[in-house]
Amino acid sequence: MSAAAAAVAVRPLLAGAGRLLELGPPPANVLDRALMEALGKALAEAAADPDLKLVVLAGAGDHFSYGASVPEHLPGQVEAMLPAFHALLRSFDDLELPPVAAAVRGRCLGGGLELALACDRIVVAPEARLGCPEIRLGVFPPAGAALLPLRLPAGRAAGLVQSGVLLSGEEAAAAGLADAPAADDPLAAIEDWARAELLPLSASSLRHARRASRWPWRRAWREVLPELERAYLEELMRSADAEEGLRAFLAKRRPEWRNR
């Protein structure tokens, strides 16, 4: 199996009207540079198929994604990793895609949640765990801070970023972070929704409607995310505690905060 195939498996859905992009490799489906590149390629291929009416992101195995690679957050790597990840997220609007849904089971953390937040629809399993725990490693989620307020009240969104608390699938659905009641099989629930709501429609018109309705995401990419990326790289990553938190996590020890 090629590295790209191991990172993202592509499967047809809905008799060819949909496409599943399955993140891997399990169990953690970590968003490292290889997965980012493979997913970007798979999204571009989906955008090039005019007959598609739905793209679904899901994780291989029991989890959606544990998030971005922690080693790639360290100085010397984060300067390339973070802009590459944000470019991947922006591609959800740079490309002419059909509606994109996230089928979330298990852990959906950090960059995994940011990836789901870039989608049009999120459906979660009851036992899923969603959140941005980056603050516990001494850092923060730039895209999460930009995108969570599109789905949650500003105060609730800020609380998730500042505390790192995780929500269950049922809590996420009740809060509005997910678009439907929690479902034991999120992928099947998305397929049922698509059969009823999307398949009767024109694939071309769907893409026009998606582009028209995505202005809040485009504004976040244009007006909010660049400043948060700058603050992360030029301010946060120059602090002692940001590097300490990341290295403590990798060493499986408690961080020794200097509050600097």
Beta strands, then each sheet from edge to edge (+ up, - down):
strand 1: 8-13
strand 2: 18-23
strand 3: 54-59
strand 4: 100-104
strand 5: 107-109
strand 6: 121-124
strand 7: 129-131
strand 8: 167-168
sheet 1: 1+ 2- 3- 4- 6-
sheet 2: 5+ 7+ 8-
end
